[in-house]
Amino acid sequence: MIPRFHTKLSVQRVDPDSDDWVLTSTLVFESAVLGRLVVVPAGTTTDFASVPRLPLAFWLFGDVAQEAAVVHDHLYSTGEVSRKLADEVFAEASKACGVSAWRRGPMWLGVRLFGGSRYTGDAAAPQPGPEQHPAGELERDTALM
């Protein structure tokens, strides 16, 4: 299984004064870490990556890996996997977005060190298996999108 996005990110800003965006179509990521597809439904709200607005930090790490950030936000908000796995998927999805290793490492470390307060799942939550969104059903899933 090769980690990759099967759909393109399509979003619309919630309102001009907000940092929140809403998906206008489903985002599908094939994760080797999870061994299945991660499906983020249209209508999901995201703020992308929460990078401090310090000039150097934002310049280095802001506005990159938006698709990966949406997948990560989804996994954090649903709690369908442990926080550790969600962070591993974030790194995997960032690589699939073309983010270089020198950026991915600090971004992953940032979510590991400071992301805990945003994780709403139960660390002991059951880990969904491939039967929930198997990559083998990709043709049928993406044909509807």
ChimeraX attribute file (.defattr): number of C-alpha atoms within 10 A of each C-alpha:
attribute: neighborCount
match mode: 1-to-1
recipient: residues
	/A:1	10
	/A:2	10
	/A:3	21
	/A:4	18
	/A:5	19
	/A:6	17
	/A:7	15
	/A:8	12
	/A:9	16
	/A:10	14
	/A:11	18
	/A:12	12
	/A:13	15
	/A:14	14
	/A:15	9
	/A:16	7
	/A:17	7
	/A:18	9
	/A:19	12
	/A:20	15
	/A:21	19
	/A:22	18
	/A:23	20
	/A:24	15
	/A:25	17
	/A:26	19
	/A:27	23
	/A:28	23
	/A:29	23
	/A:30	25
	/A:31	22
	/A:32	16
	/A:33	16
	/A:34	18
	/A:35	18
	/A:36	22
	/A:37	24
	/A:38	22
	/A:39	18
	/A:40	20
	/A:41	15
	/A:42	14
	/A:43	14
	/A:44	17
	/A:45	20
	/A:46	23
	/A:47	15
	/A:48	21
	/A:49	20
	/A:50	18
	/A:51	16
	/A:52	11
	/A:53	10
	/A:54	9
	/A:55	9
	/A:56	10
	/A:57	11
	/A:58	14
	/A:59	12
	/A:60	14
	/A:61	18
	/A:62	19
	/A:63	13
	/A:64	20
	/A:65	23
	/A:66	18
	/A:67	24
	/A:68	25
	/A:69	22
	/A:70	25
	/A:71	24
	/A:72	28
	/A:73	25
	/A:74	21
	/A:75	25
	/A:76	24
	/A:77	14
	/A:78	12
	/A:79	20
	/A:80	20
	/A:81	21
	/A:82	20
	/A:83	25
	/A:84	13
	/A:85	18
	/A:86	24
	/A:87	23
	/A:88	19
	/A:89	27
	/A:90	26
	/A:91	27
	/A:92	21
	/A:93	29
	/A:94	28
	/A:95	18
	/A:96	20
	/A:97	17
	/A:98	11
	/A:99	18
	/A:100	11
	/A:101	12
	/A:102	9
	/A:103	16
	/A:104	21
	/A:105	13
	/A:106	14
	/A:107	23
	/A:108	18
	/A:109	13
	/A:110	14
	/A:111	22
	/A:112	15
	/A:113	9
	/A:114	10
	/A:115	15
	/A:116	12
	/A:117	7
	/A:118	12
	/A:119	19
	/A:120	15
	/A:121	16
	/A:122	14
	/A:123	15
	/A:124	11
	/A:125	12
	/A:126	11
	/A:127	13
	/A:128	13
	/A:129	11
	/A:130	13
	/A:131	12
	/A:132	10
	/A:133	17
	/A:134	15
	/A:135	19
	/A:136	12
	/A:137	12
	/A:138	14
	/A:139	10
	/A:140	9
	/A:141	15
	/A:142	13
	/A:143	7
	/A:144	6
	/A:145	10
